[in-house]
Amino acid sequence: MNERATAAAMRLRRSVVERPFSTIKYRIFGHPRLLMRGRAGAHIELSLAVMAYNLERMANVLGNARLTQALQIK
């Protein structure tokens, strides 16, 4: 983490991380700033947004019927 990132590492990061993060910020939140203040509040807000994003992605990949079936408690 303390070493300078290479160009290849930054390209990989942009392709893997930046797209979901920008989608979360603008589509789920609707604006680029967090509503809660402080580290704990930001962590809670981002955790909820990431969970919603992942559920939406799972619904797109699996389909709503399979997702509902997979989430049922047995």
Summary of the structure (lengths in Angstrom):
residues: 74
radius of gyration: 16.0
end to end distance: 42.2
largest distance: 48.2
contacts: 143
relative contact order: 0.08
helix: 74%
strand: 0%
